[in-house]
Amino acid sequence: MKKINYCCKNFKNGSKSVYKSLKSKFPDVKQKKKDCLGNCRLCSKQCIVRIGKSEILVAPSAKILYKELKKRIG
């Protein structure tokens, strides 16, 4: 899997728990925290990550985001 980028401003919506869980369960997956991903409309309402350079993954909750990322990792 490509690198997963997180918006630090989105951590309050629950993506911080996803970051920590994936880091402990899949230490070989590259993850990076960014100040802003440039998708503020989505980011302010839901959990969001960017996979690679362009793919945006959005989920209504951290739990669903975690499940989706886990599926993609394998």
Phi and psi in radians as a Rosetta constraint file:
Dihedral C 1 N 2 CA 2 C 2 CIRCULARHARMONIC -1.248 0.35
Dihedral N 2 CA 2 C 2 N 3 CIRCULARHARMONIC 3.090 0.35
Dihedral C 2 N 3 CA 3 C 3 CIRCULARHARMONIC -1.177 0.35
Dihedral N 3 CA 3 C 3 N 4 CIRCULARHARMONIC 2.470 0.35
Dihedral C 3 N 4 CA 4 C 4 CIRCULARHARMONIC -1.806 0.35
Dihedral N 4 CA 4 C 4 N 5 CIRCULARHARMONIC 2.174 0.35
Dihedral C 4 N 5 CA 5 C 5 CIRCULARHARMONIC -1.872 0.35
Dihedral N 5 CA 5 C 5 N 6 CIRCULARHARMONIC 2.351 0.35
Dihedral C 5 N 6 CA 6 C 6 CIRCULARHARMONIC -1.998 0.35
Dihedral N 6 CA 6 C 6 N 7 CIRCULARHARMONIC 2.501 0.35
Dihedral C 6 N 7 CA 7 C 7 CIRCULARHARMONIC -1.533 0.35
Dihedral N 7 CA 7 C 7 N 8 CIRCULARHARMONIC 2.174 0.35
Dihedral C 7 N 8 CA 8 C 8 CIRCULARHARMONIC -1.086 0.35
Dihedral N 8 CA 8 C 8 N 9 CIRCULARHARMONIC -0.542 0.35
Dihedral C 8 N 9 CA 9 C 9 CIRCULARHARMONIC -1.223 0.35
Dihedral N 9 CA 9 C 9 N 10 CIRCULARHARMONIC -0.372 0.35
Dihedral C 9 N 10 CA 10 C 10 CIRCULARHARMONIC -1.472 0.35
Dihedral N 10 CA 10 C 10 N 11 CIRCULARHARMONIC -0.177 0.35
Dihedral C 10 N 11 CA 11 C 11 CIRCULARHARMONIC -1.006 0.35
Dihedral N 11 CA 11 C 11 N 12 CIRCULARHARMONIC -0.557 0.35
Dihedral C 11 N 12 CA 12 C 12 CIRCULARHARMONIC -1.205 0.35
Dihedral N 12 CA 12 C 12 N 13 CIRCULARHARMONIC -0.340 0.35
Dihedral C 12 N 13 CA 13 C 13 CIRCULARHARMONIC -1.484 0.35
Dihedral N 13 CA 13 C 13 N 14 CIRCULARHARMONIC -0.053 0.35
Dihedral C 13 N 14 CA 14 C 14 CIRCULARHARMONIC 2.064 0.35
Dihedral N 14 CA 14 C 14 N 15 CIRCULARHARMONIC -0.139 0.35
Dihedral C 14 N 15 CA 15 C 15 CIRCULARHARMONIC -1.229 0.35
Dihedral N 15 CA 15 C 15 N 16 CIRCULARHARMONIC -0.278 0.35
Dihedral C 15 N 16 CA 16 C 16 CIRCULARHARMONIC -1.120 0.35
Dihedral N 16 CA 16 C 16 N 17 CIRCULARHARMONIC -0.687 0.35
Dihedral C 16 N 17 CA 17 C 17 CIRCULARHARMONIC -1.162 0.35
Dihedral N 17 CA 17 C 17 N 18 CIRCULARHARMONIC -0.598 0.35
Dihedral C 17 N 18 CA 18 C 18 CIRCULARHARMONIC -1.150 0.35
Dihedral N 18 CA 18 C 18 N 19 CIRCULARHARMONIC -0.793 0.35
Dihedral C 18 N 19 CA 19 C 19 CIRCULARHARMONIC -0.982 0.35
Dihedral N 19 CA 19 C 19 N 20 CIRCULARHARMONIC -0.875 0.35
Dihedral C 19 N 20 CA 20 C 20 CIRCULARHARMONIC -1.147 0.35
Dihedral N 20 CA 20 C 20 N 21 CIRCULARHARMONIC -0.731 0.35
Dihedral C 20 N 21 CA 21 C 21 CIRCULARHARMONIC -1.119 0.35
Dihedral N 21 CA 21 C 21 N 22 CIRCULARHARMONIC -0.791 0.35
Dihedral C 21 N 22 CA 22 C 22 CIRCULARHARMONIC -1.164 0.35
Dihedral N 22 CA 22 C 22 N 23 CIRCULARHARMONIC -0.626 0.35
Dihedral C 22 N 23 CA 23 C 23 CIRCULARHARMONIC -1.103 0.35
Dihedral N 23 CA 23 C 23 N 24 CIRCULARHARMONIC -0.685 0.35
Dihedral C 23 N 24 CA 24 C 24 CIRCULARHARMONIC -1.392 0.35
Dihedral N 24 CA 24 C 24 N 25 CIRCULARHARMONIC -0.624 0.35
Dihedral C 24 N 25 CA 25 C 25 CIRCULARHARMONIC -1.471 0.35
Dihedral N 25 CA 25 C 25 N 26 CIRCULARHARMONIC -0.601 0.35
Dihedral C 25 N 26 CA 26 C 26 CIRCULARHARMONIC -2.235 0.35
Dihedral N 26 CA 26 C 26 N 27 CIRCULARHARMONIC 1.275 0.35
Dihedral C 26 N 27 CA 27 C 27 CIRCULARHARMONIC -1.121 0.35
Dihedral N 27 CA 27 C 27 N 28 CIRCULARHARMONIC -0.344 0.35
Dihedral C 27 N 28 CA 28 C 28 CIRCULARHARMONIC -1.433 0.35
Dihedral N 28 CA 28 C 28 N 29 CIRCULARHARMONIC -0.219 0.35
Dihedral C 28 N 29 CA 29 C 29 CIRCULARHARMONIC -1.385 0.35
Dihedral N 29 CA 29 C 29 N 30 CIRCULARHARMONIC 2.270 0.35
Dihedral C 29 N 30 CA 30 C 30 CIRCULARHARMONIC -1.362 0.35
Dihedral N 30 CA 30 C 30 N 31 CIRCULARHARMONIC 2.186 0.35
Dihedral C 30 N 31 CA 31 C 31 CIRCULARHARMONIC -2.261 0.35
Dihedral N 31 CA 31 C 31 N 32 CIRCULARHARMONIC 2.532 0.35
Dihedral C 31 N 32 CA 32 C 32 CIRCULARHARMONIC -2.501 0.35
Dihedral N 32 CA 32 C 32 N 33 CIRCULARHARMONIC 2.428 0.35
Dihedral C 32 N 33 CA 33 C 33 CIRCULARHARMONIC -1.648 0.35
Dihedral N 33 CA 33 C 33 N 34 CIRCULARHARMONIC 2.276 0.35
Dihedral C 33 N 34 CA 34 C 34 CIRCULARHARMONIC -2.050 0.35
Dihedral N 34 CA 34 C 34 N 35 CIRCULARHARMONIC 2.672 0.35
Dihedral C 34 N 35 CA 35 C 35 CIRCULARHARMONIC -1.101 0.35
Dihedral N 35 CA 35 C 35 N 36 CIRCULARHARMONIC -0.732 0.35
Dihedral C 35 N 36 CA 36 C 36 CIRCULARHARMONIC -2.698 0.35
Dihedral N 36 CA 36 C 36 N 37 CIRCULARHARMONIC 2.429 0.35
Dihedral C 36 N 37 CA 37 C 37 CIRCULARHARMONIC -1.690 0.35
Dihedral N 37 CA 37 C 37 N 38 CIRCULARHARMONIC -0.131 0.35
Dihedral C 37 N 38 CA 38 C 38 CIRCULARHARMONIC 1.441 0.35
Dihedral N 38 CA 38 C 38 N 39 CIRCULARHARMONIC 0.307 0.35
Dihedral C 38 N 39 CA 39 C 39 CIRCULARHARMONIC -2.140 0.35
Dihedral N 39 CA 39 C 39 N 40 CIRCULARHARMONIC 0.959 0.35
Dihedral C 39 N 40 CA 40 C 40 CIRCULARHARMONIC -1.053 0.35
Dihedral N 40 CA 40 C 40 N 41 CIRCULARHARMONIC -0.581 0.35
Dihedral C 40 N 41 CA 41 C 41 CIRCULARHARMONIC -1.085 0.35
Dihedral N 41 CA 41 C 41 N 42 CIRCULARHARMONIC -0.760 0.35
Dihedral C 41 N 42 CA 42 C 42 CIRCULARHARMONIC -1.323 0.35
Dihedral N 42 CA 42 C 42 N 43 CIRCULARHARMONIC -0.733 0.35
Dihedral C 42 N 43 CA 43 C 43 CIRCULARHARMONIC -1.111 0.35
Dihedral N 43 CA 43 C 43 N 44 CIRCULARHARMONIC -0.592 0.35
Dihedral C 43 N 44 CA 44 C 44 CIRCULARHARMONIC -1.297 0.35
Dihedral N 44 CA 44 C 44 N 45 CIRCULARHARMONIC -0.288 0.35
Dihedral C 44 N 45 CA 45 C 45 CIRCULARHARMONIC -1.933 0.35
Dihedral N 45 CA 45 C 45 N 46 CIRCULARHARMONIC -0.469 0.35
Dihedral C 45 N 46 CA 46 C 46 CIRCULARHARMONIC -2.479 0.35
Dihedral N 46 CA 46 C 46 N 47 CIRCULARHARMONIC 3.075 0.35
Dihedral C 46 N 47 CA 47 C 47 CIRCULARHARMONIC -1.414 0.35
Dihedral N 47 CA 47 C 47 N 48 CIRCULARHARMONIC 2.390 0.35
Dihedral C 47 N 48 CA 48 C 48 CIRCULARHARMONIC -2.507 0.35
Dihedral N 48 CA 48 C 48 N 49 CIRCULARHARMONIC 2.507 0.35
Dihedral C 48 N 49 CA 49 C 49 CIRCULARHARMONIC -2.445 0.35
Dihedral N 49 CA 49 C 49 N 50 CIRCULARHARMONIC 2.766 0.35
Dihedral C 49 N 50 CA 50 C 50 CIRCULARHARMONIC -1.984 0.35
Dihedral N 50 CA 50 C 50 N 51 CIRCULARHARMONIC 2.249 0.35
Dihedral C 50 N 51 CA 51 C 51 CIRCULARHARMONIC -1.808 0.35
Dihedral N 51 CA 51 C 51 N 52 CIRCULARHARMONIC 2.163 0.35
Dihedral C 51 N 52 CA 52 C 52 CIRCULARHARMONIC 1.218 0.35
Dihedral N 52 CA 52 C 52 N 53 CIRCULARHARMONIC -2.468 0.35
Dihedral C 52 N 53 CA 53 C 53 CIRCULARHARMONIC -1.686 0.35
Dihedral N 53 CA 53 C 53 N 54 CIRCULARHARMONIC -0.327 0.35
Dihedral C 53 N 54 CA 54 C 54 CIRCULARHARMONIC -2.410 0.35
Dihedral N 54 CA 54 C 54 N 55 CIRCULARHARMONIC -0.392 0.35
Dihedral C 54 N 55 CA 55 C 55 CIRCULARHARMONIC -1.345 0.35
Dihedral N 55 CA 55 C 55 N 56 CIRCULARHARMONIC 2.177 0.35
Dihedral C 55 N 56 CA 56 C 56 CIRCULARHARMONIC -1.827 0.35
Dihedral N 56 CA 56 C 56 N 57 CIRCULARHARMONIC 2.277 0.35
Dihedral C 56 N 57 CA 57 C 57 CIRCULARHARMONIC -2.038 0.35
Dihedral N 57 CA 57 C 57 N 58 CIRCULARHARMONIC 2.141 0.35
Dihedral C 57 N 58 CA 58 C 58 CIRCULARHARMONIC -2.121 0.35
Dihedral N 58 CA 58 C 58 N 59 CIRCULARHARMONIC 2.459 0.35
Dihedral C 58 N 59 CA 59 C 59 CIRCULARHARMONIC -2.501 0.35
Dihedral N 59 CA 59 C 59 N 60 CIRCULARHARMONIC 2.584 0.35
Dihedral C 59 N 60 CA 60 C 60 CIRCULARHARMONIC -1.210 0.35
Dihedral N 60 CA 60 C 60 N 61 CIRCULARHARMONIC -0.327 0.35
Dihedral C 60 N 61 CA 61 C 61 CIRCULARHARMONIC -2.527 0.35
Dihedral N 61 CA 61 C 61 N 62 CIRCULARHARMONIC 2.827 0.35
Dihedral C 61 N 62 CA 62 C 62 CIRCULARHARMONIC -1.124 0.35
Dihedral N 62 CA 62 C 62 N 63 CIRCULARHARMONIC -0.630 0.35
Dihedral C 62 N 63 CA 63 C 63 CIRCULARHARMONIC -1.087 0.35
Dihedral N 63 CA 63 C 63 N 64 CIRCULARHARMONIC -0.765 0.35
Dihedral C 63 N 64 CA 64 C 64 CIRCULARHARMONIC -1.213 0.35
Dihedral N 64 CA 64 C 64 N 65 CIRCULARHARMONIC -0.698 0.35
Dihedral C 64 N 65 CA 65 C 65 CIRCULARHARMONIC -1.055 0.35
Dihedral N 65 CA 65 C 65 N 66 CIRCULARHARMONIC -0.769 0.35
Dihedral C 65 N 66 CA 66 C 66 CIRCULARHARMONIC -1.055 0.35
Dihedral N 66 CA 66 C 66 N 67 CIRCULARHARMONIC -0.795 0.35
Dihedral C 66 N 67 CA 67 C 67 CIRCULARHARMONIC -1.064 0.35
Dihedral N 67 CA 67 C 67 N 68 CIRCULARHARMONIC -0.741 0.35
Dihedral C 67 N 68 CA 68 C 68 CIRCULARHARMONIC -1.120 0.35
Dihedral N 68 CA 68 C 68 N 69 CIRCULARHARMONIC -0.784 0.35
Dihedral C 68 N 69 CA 69 C 69 CIRCULARHARMONIC -1.153 0.35
Dihedral N 69 CA 69 C 69 N 70 CIRCULARHARMONIC -0.687 0.35
Dihedral C 69 N 70 CA 70 C 70 CIRCULARHARMONIC -1.075 0.35
Dihedral N 70 CA 70 C 70 N 71 CIRCULARHARMONIC -0.723 0.35
Dihedral C 70 N 71 CA 71 C 71 CIRCULARHARMONIC -1.061 0.35
Dihedral N 71 CA 71 C 71 N 72 CIRCULARHARMONIC -0.754 0.35
Dihedral C 71 N 72 CA 72 C 72 CIRCULARHARMONIC -1.205 0.35
Dihedral N 72 CA 72 C 72 N 73 CIRCULARHARMONIC -0.586 0.35
Dihedral C 72 N 73 CA 73 C 73 CIRCULARHARMONIC -1.232 0.35
Dihedral N 73 CA 73 C 73 N 74 CIRCULARHARMONIC -0.695 0.35
